[in-house]
Amino acid sequence: MKLNEKENLFQAVFVVAIVLLKRFYGSALGEYENIIFVFTAAIGLFAINWLLKRLDKSGATFDTWEDKWDLATILAYGFSLLLLKWLQVTNIWVLVVVGVLIIGINVVIKLKRREIKKNMDIR
């Protein structure tokens, strides 16, 4: 199994596990359950990525810029949820729109970066 496949498998299992924990024990966390969930996901996904890279003996690497950018996107969403919680915004549509905007910005930046990289490789 390739390193990328292992990473995807472990991250999928991790996400399912924390979703189940949130589902069954989230009420114990109180009003900050979503924020704790987002930060736990960010830390866990980054830890899995980091650990698999350190344990891999084949020397395979990923595009670390995109890994770091994905982590920054998750953390930005977590901080935006925290800010919205402090502002006492409870409308679910506002939370969804903020998430979609942050993910949209992430995708646009990645696409532009790949396009620039492709143009540089052509020259």
Residue pairs with C-beta under 8 A, 6 or more apart in sequence:
1 9
2 60
3 52
3 53
3 56
3 58
3 60
4 60
4 62
6 52
7 48
7 49
7 52
7 62
10 48
10 52
11 44
11 45
11 48
11 49
14 44
14 45
14 48
15 41
15 45
18 37
18 40
18 41
18 44
22 33
22 37
26 33
26 37
27 33
29 36
31 85
32 85
34 81
34 95
35 78
35 81
35 82
35 85
38 74
38 77
38 78
38 81
39 75
39 78
41 74
42 71
42 74
42 75
42 78
45 70
45 71
45 74
46 67
46 71
49 62
49 67
53 61
53 62
65 113
66 110
69 106
69 109
69 110
70 106
73 102
73 103
73 105
73 106
76 102
77 98
77 99
77 102
77 103
80 98
80 99
80 102
81 95
81 98
84 94
84 95
84 98
89 95
